[in-house]
Amino acid sequence: MSTAQGFYEVYKALPKKVQQEVKRLIESEETIDISLSALNESIEQVKLLKKGKAETRPLSELITELKNG
């Protein structure tokens, strides 16, 4: 599965309101810079979540974080 396909699968599972926010962010001319170390840290967090060794946080908190950069 490509990255785009994976993103789309996650996107489809989001509530409609969050899907609209994601569309708005994508369509805006705002860019989000992500460092390689931050990406690697996120991947490790996902692995811990899958193993049940990390706590989740509200999606609204993530969206706020993305907006604030």
Contacts in CASP RR format, 6 or more apart in sequence:
PFRMAT RR
TARGET T0000
AUTHOR 0000-0000-0000
METHOD contacts of the structure
MODEL  1
MSTAQGFYEVYKALPKKVQQEVKRLIESEETIDISLSALNESIEQVKLLK
KGKAETRPLSELITELKNG
1 9 0 8 1.000
11 19 0 8 1.000
11 22 0 8 1.000
14 22 0 8 1.000
14 59 0 8 1.000
18 59 0 8 1.000
18 63 0 8 1.000
21 63 0 8 1.000
25 66 0 8 1.000
25 67 0 8 1.000
32 66 0 8 1.000
32 69 0 8 1.000
45 54 0 8 1.000
48 54 0 8 1.000
49 56 0 8 1.000
END
